[in-house]
Amino acid sequence: MFQNTKCECGHQNPTGTVLCESCGKPLLEDAGTELLEMRYDGAARRSQRVNPSWIDRIWNFFSSVKIAVYLIVFTFLGATLGTIYPQENTFINDVPVNFYTDNYGTLGKIYYFLGLSHTYESWWFKGLLVMIGTSLVICSLDRVLPLYKALNKQQIRKHLQFLTRQKVTYSGTLPLSATEEKGHREWVGEIAAHLKKKRYHVHTDGTALLAEKHRFSRWGPYINHIGLIIFLLAVLARSIPGWHMDHYMGFPEGETLKVPETHYYLKNEQFTVDFYQESELPKEFQGMNKVVAKLYETKAVLYECTADCDSPTKKPVLKEVERHDIIVNNALEYKGFMAYQFDFDAKPKLQAVNAKLENKKTGQKYGPFLISMNNPESEYKAGPYTLQLENRFLDFTINENGEPATKGREANAPAFIFFIKGPDLPAEGLPYMYFPKQVDKQRFGQDRINGAVSEQFSISVDSMQDVQFSNYTSYLNLRVDKAMPYIWTGAVIFMIGVIMGLYWQHRRIWLRIDGNQLTVGAHTNKNWFGMRNDVAHALMKMGIEVEPKQLEQGGKET
């Protein structure tokens, strides 16, 4: 059905307009005394179209404040799921499925397989964030554009119904002084001067007046939205490779390990720890044989890979870029990469072995060749033989399918599978599983696993002098967060919007004189007490005594 939106003042309004953009006359009802709906000044919004297209329906869905609240609630509930158990990125050298199963049993295993162990990186959680961002954008555009147009098109002389149906209004005859001694225009000019002293911006049109101040506060909520949108985009930007990392990693003393997801390598050159003396401990801890660390420090060297970074056969070419003595709250920092001291382990860890290959038939040994637990070579030369590394297990176990697997990321029970190639051997080589620790050779049955190959070859060390241990393992929290500056920017913009909307109010006063009849209407988005006082004060200065409380119901002259 066609809707006539042309006002009696002659202005053609867009379909859906509640109050005439020019004079403010209500368009949807001819008469009445109830207060006007002044939200967005009655301007038409896209979400209020009568016959919406499919695009409009999507727009209407995301422009709904109710939908936005639901999305926020769902996101909040989803986020709480990630707090039931620790997230994967907080582990130190552990396999996630083993961690959850060992520590939380069946519920932990279900938690892991449902993907809740990485809740905040999951597609559904990011999808909720995208939907919240979309809702913020559409909610803002649906409201801010009509509001901007309405405030910029404000006419000074408003319709009588617009004034009398405001929450703060006054109607009465002008004082005799205004009708006999002064013209109406001079009276309007005088009250305008009083309002200017209250820091109102005043516009007059003959015997009509518009006084306004703090219009900028109306944009506070939309500036909030801009800040939140920037914040959400920054959070989502953490999904971009290289933008975000938060790992906990152990660095044995003397080892150089690759930093995940980067081209950096970090070396724990030396680790030192000081302990409190018995006399330095609080009295309640003295005599309890407690060993409490006073200060622990990692002398760290950061390298950047410049060539052969991902080569499986060549050693990476490393260039030293930073040195730093890392202690708690004093991190190594380099171009956005940060390494924080988190913890340490004083338990000696197997670092490397200088092993030899023995041909049992001839009794001849070849080597030694250095096998690092954390950074093994892809192949080793031992006399006429080549040992090609096929697989490595840092914490060897047999899984439920009867296959070799690893329980964690630390070399607690290291095992290596080599293919031995050389003279009088098959072209594909002979498989050989090697356990560097003697206890693991017995526990897992190295000779039994290798079968006939163990009668022909063996890999071993001559003495403990060929075994390298690290005395300490330093645990570092490795971080990269390129999105953080944008997160802070969004937060600052959000707070600016909060301050704008919280500490200032948009106040407007309209006035018109018809004959000897004075009509005043006023509106604010909050703090009606202050609004009534401003109107009452201005009228009092002009000789019209009225109590501020009377204005809310429509004050009468006294």
N, C-alpha and C positions, 0 to 999 in steps of 0.2 A: 504494500500500500504506500502511495506517495505521501511524504510528510512535508508540509509547508513549514519551512524554518525561517521564513522572512519575518522580521520583527516589525512592530508598528512604527518603529523609528526609521524604517527603511533599510536596515542592515540585513544582508543575506548571510545567515549563519550556516556552518556545516551541519550535516545530518548528525543527530545525537547530541547537539548542544543543549544544555539545560538552562543556562542563563545567557541572554543576548550578549555577544562579545562587545557591543558598543554601549548600550545603555544599562545592561544588567537586568532587564525585565525577565521574570521567569517565563519560560516558553512552554512548559509542560502543564501548567495549571493557570487558570485565569485569575483566581483570587484565593485568598487564604491568609492565615496569620501565623502558621508554623514557621520556624526558622528555616532559612535557605541553606541548602547544601553547598558550602563554599569550597569544598575540596576541588582543587585544580580550577577554581573560579567557574565551575560549570561548563568547562570546555569539552568538546567532543573528543573521545578517544577511539583509537582503532579497534580496541577490544570490545567496543559496544556496538559494532555494526550489526544491523538487523539480519541481513542475509550474507553470512560469512562464507568465503571460499575455503578450500582446504588449507590454504596458507594462513588465512585468518583464524581458522580453528587451532592450528599449531600456535599461532601468536597468542590467541586467547588462553590456551593451556598454560603457556609459560608466563603470561602477564598476570596470572592469578596469584595473589598474595598467599592464599590458602595452599596452593600447590607448592609455592616456595617454602612455606613452613613445613609441609610434609617432606619435601626433599631434604631439608636441614635435619629433621628428626630422623629420617632413614639413614642419612650420612652419620649422624651422631651414634645411632645404634650400631651401624656397621663398624664405626671406629672403635666402639667398646669391645667388639669381638676380637680386635687385635691386641687387647690388653689382658685377655684371659691367661695366656701363656706368653713367655718372651718371644719376640720376633726373631727370625733367622739371622738378621744382620747383627744381633748382639752376641752371637756365639763366638767362642774362642776355640778354633781348631777342632771342630766337631762336625760330624755328619748330621744334618737336620733330622732325618727320619729316626736315626739312632738316639739322638738327644731326646726327642719327644717321647719315644717308646720307653727308653730307660728311666726317664724322670717322671713321666705322667701316665705311663701304662697305655691301655687301650684308648682312653679319651685323648691322650696326647697324639697317638697315631692317627685317630680320626681327625683331630685338629689339623694335623699336617696334611693329610690327603684331601681335606676340604679346601686347602689353599689358604687357610687363615693364618699360617705361619709367615705369610708375606702379605698381610691384609692391605697395607697402604700402597703396595705396588700392584695390586690386583686390578684387572680390567673393570670389574663392577664398581670398585671404590672410586677409581678415576672417572668412570662414567657418571657416577653421582656428582662428583665435583664439576664435571663438564655441564651437567644439567643445572646445577646451582648457578654456575656462571652464566649460562644461557638465560636462565630466569632473571638474574640480576640485570642483564643487558636489556631484555625485552621489557621487564617491569619499568626500568628507567626510561627507555625511549617512549613507551606507551603513555607515560605521565609527564615527563619533563618537557617534551616538545609542545603539547597543548598548553601546559602551564606557562611556558616561556612566551608563547604567542599571546595568551590571555593577559599576562602582566605587561607585555609591550604594547598591547592595543587598548589599554585602559583609557576610558573616556572620563572626563572630569565630572560632567553632569550626568548623574545616574537617575534611573527611574525611581519613582517614589516607593514602589513596592520593594525595590532592591534595598532601600535605606530602612524602611520600617520593619523589614523582616530579618534584619541583622540581630545578632545576639545582644549587641550594645547599640541602643538607639534612643533618640530624643526627638520629640515633636512639641512645638509650642509657638506662641506669637513672639515677635521681636520686641525687645524693650522699647518704650516710647522714645528714648533717646536715639535709637537707631532709625526710627521712622520719621521723626520730626527734625532732628538736628543733623543727621548724617544720612547720606544715601546708602542704599544696600551694598553698593560696590565698596564704599569706604569701610563699611562694617566688616565685610568679608576680608578686606585687606588688613584690618586691625587684628582680627582673630588669626589670620595667617602669620602675622608677626609674632604673636604669642606662641604659636605652634613651632615656628622656626627656632625659638629659644629652647624648645624641647628637642631640637635636632631633627625635626621633620623636614622632608623635602616637600615643599608646598607648590601646587599648581592651581591657578584660578582660571575660571571662564565666566566672566560677568559676575553673576550672583551664585556661582557654584564653586566648590573647592574640593581638592583632593590633597590630603596630607599623608605622606608615607615615609617610613624609615625602616632600615634593616631588611630591605628586600633580599639582600644576599643570603640571609639565613634560610630562605626557602630552598636554596640549592644545597644545603648541608646534607640531607639524606642522599642526594644523587652523587655528591662527592664521596660520601661513604661507599656507595655502590662502586664508584670508579676505583677506590682504594681496594675494595674486596675483590674486584675483577682482576686487578693487577696482582694481588696476593694469590688468587687461585691460579692465574696463568703461570706465575712463578713456581708454585707448587707442582703444577703439571709439567713445567719445563725441566724438572728434576728427572723426568723420564728420558730426556735427550741424552744419548751416550756421552759420557765425559762431563756431564753437568753436576752429577751428584754421586757421592760415594761415602759410605759410613761403615767401615769394616774394623773388626778387632783381629789382630794378627800377632802371632808369636815370632820373635826374631832371636834365635839362639846366638849366643856371643860368638863373634867372628864370622857369622854367616851374612851373605848378601842375597836377599830375596826380592823377587819381582812384586811390585805393588799392583794388585789386581786392577784391571780396567784402565791402566795408565801405561805410559812408556817410562815410568820411574822404577828404579831399583833402590832399595834401602839396605844399608849395612849396619849391623850392630857391632861397631868396632871394639867397644869395651863397655861392660856393665859393672857399676860399683854400687854398693849398698852399705849404709851405715845404720847401726842398730842402737837403740837407747840402752844406756847403762842401767843397771838395776837401781842405782840411786836417782836416776832421772825420771823413773816411772812414778805415776801417782801412787800414793800409799796403798790404795786398795789393790794394786796390781803387783806390789813388791812381795817377794817370797812365793810367787805363783809360777816361777820358771817360764814366764812369758817372754817370747822373743818378738819385739815390736820394731818394725823398720822405721828409722828416723828420716832417712833421705835415700832415695834410689835414683840413679842417673844413667841414662843411655847415651854414650858418645856415638852419635849417629852420623852417617855420611849418606847423602842423597845423590844418586846418579841418574842421569837421563840417557836413555838409549838413543844412539844416533844412527845405528846401522844394524842390520840383521836382527831386528827386534823380535820378529816372529818366526825366524828360521829354525826348523827342527834339527838342523845338522850343524849350524855354525853358532859360535858363542856371540852373544850380543856385544856390540861395541858401546862401551859406557863412558860417559863424560861426567866428572864430578861437578855438581852445580851448587851444593850447599853442605855445610857442616854445622852441627849444633849439638850442644849438650842438653838433652831432653830431660826435664824433671817435671813433676806434677805442676800443672798450670803454667808451664813455660814450654810451649810446643815448638817444634821445627816448622817453619813456614816458608813456602817457596811458590810464588805465582798461583796462589789459591789452594795449594796442597798443604795440608797440616797433619802433623803426626804428634799425638798427645801421649804422654806416659800414662798407662792405665794400671798395670800390675807387673809382677815378676814371679818367676818360679826358680827356686834355688836347687831344684833337683837336676843332677847332671843328665844331659841328653846326648844320645849317640849322634855324632855330627858327620863323620866320614870314616871309611876304612881304606887302608892301603892293601888291597887284596892281590892274590896271585892265582893264576890258573895252573892247575897241575894235571898233566897227562899221566894217569895212573899206570898205563901200560909201559911207559918209558921211564916214569919217575921224574921227569923233567918239569920244572916250574917256570912259568913265564910271568913277567911283571916286575914290580908291582904296578897297579893302576888304581887311581883314587876314585872311589865310589862315594859321592856325596848323597846323603839321605834326602836332602831337599832339592838339590840341583844336579841330578845325575846327567852324564853325557848320554847322547843317543847311541853311541857305540864306543867300544874300547878295543885297543890293539894289545894283544898279549902274544909276543913272538909271532909265529906264523898264523895265529888264530885271531879271529875278530868276534867280539861279543856284542851282538846287537840287542839293545834294550827293547823288549816288546811291551812290558808293562811293569808298573810299580805299585806297591801297596804299603802305605806308611804304617798302618795299624791292621795287620793281616787278620782275616777271619774267613770262615766259610759261611755264606749266607744260607737262607732257608731253601734255596734251589740247589745247594751243593756246589756253588760256584765261588771262586775266590773273590773277596771284597775287602773293603777297608772300613774300619769302625770310626776313624777320625782322621784329623789332619796333622797329628803329631806322630813322630817316628817312635812309637812305643813298641811296635813289633814289625819293623820294616821287612819287606820281601821284594825281590826283583826277579822277573822272568827274562832270561836272556836266550837268544838263539846263538849257539856256538858254531861258527863257520870256519872252515880251514881245510887243510889237506886230508884226503881220505874220508871226508865227511860229505853227507848229502848237500846238494846245492842250496836247499832251503835251510840247512843247519839243524842242529839238535837242540830241543828245548831244555832249559835247565833253570830250576827255581833255586834262588840263593837267599838264605836267611843270614844276615850279618851277625845276629846275636846267637850265641851258643845255646842259650835256653830255648830259643825259638826253633832251632834245628831239632832239638829233642822233642819239644812240645808238638810240633806240627809234622815231624817225621820227614825231614828233607830228603834223606836217601830213599825212603819209600815212595815219595812223590816223584822223584826223578827216575826211579826204576833202573833200567839197564844203563842209562847215561851216567848214573852215579858210579858205576864200575869202571867207567872210562875216563871221566873228568871230575874234578872237584875245584871249588873256589873257596879259598880260606885265607886267613892271615897267619903270619908266623908267630907273632907275639902281641901283647897288649900295647907295645910301642907303635904298632901299626894301626891302632884304633884312636880316633880323635873324639873327645867329648867336649861339650860346651858346659861350663859350670853354671851359667845362668841363662834363662830365657826371658827376654824382655817383651812384655805384651804392650803393644801400642794401638791406639785408636787412630785409624787413618781416615782422613776426611777430605772431601772436595765438595764444595757447595757454591757453584757459580750463580745459583738462583737467589742466594741470601740477600744481595744488595737490592734486588727487585722486591723481595718479601718485605724488607724494611721500608722501601719506598711506598709500597702499598699500605703498610701499617701506618706510616706517617700521614699519608693522604687520608686514610680512614679517620685518624684522630683529628685532623683538621676539619673534616666534615662533622664529626661528633661535636667539636667545640663550637663550630658555626651554628649548628642546630640547637645546642644545649644552652648557650649563654646569650643568644640574641633571639628576638622574636620579630616577625614581620608584622608591623602595625600599620593599619590604614584607617583614615577618617575621611568620610565623604560628607559634604554639606551642600544644601541648596536652599534658596529662599524663593518662595512663590507668594507674591503679594507681601503680606506681613507674616506669613507662616514660615517658620524655620524648621527644617528637618535634618537631623544628623544621624548617620549610621557609621558604625566602626566594626572592624574585624581584626583579629589576630589569630595566629596559629597556636598560641599558648600564652599563659600568664594574663588571664582576663582581668585579674585584679588591677594590674598595671595599666591595662587598656582603659578600664572605666575611670581610673584616676586621671589619666591624661585628658580624656574628654571632659570630665567634670571640672578639672582645673582650667581648661581653655574656656568653657562656658562661664565659669565664675569670673574670669578676667574680663568678660564682656558683660557682666552684670546679671548673669542668669545663675541663680543659686539652685543647685540640684545635688542630691546625695549620690555618690558613685553607685551605691547598691540599687537605686531607683532606675539607673540607666539600663540594667540588664533586662528589666521587664518592660522598658519603654517609659522613661521618666516624664513627668508632667511638670509644668512650670510652677514655681512656688512664689 
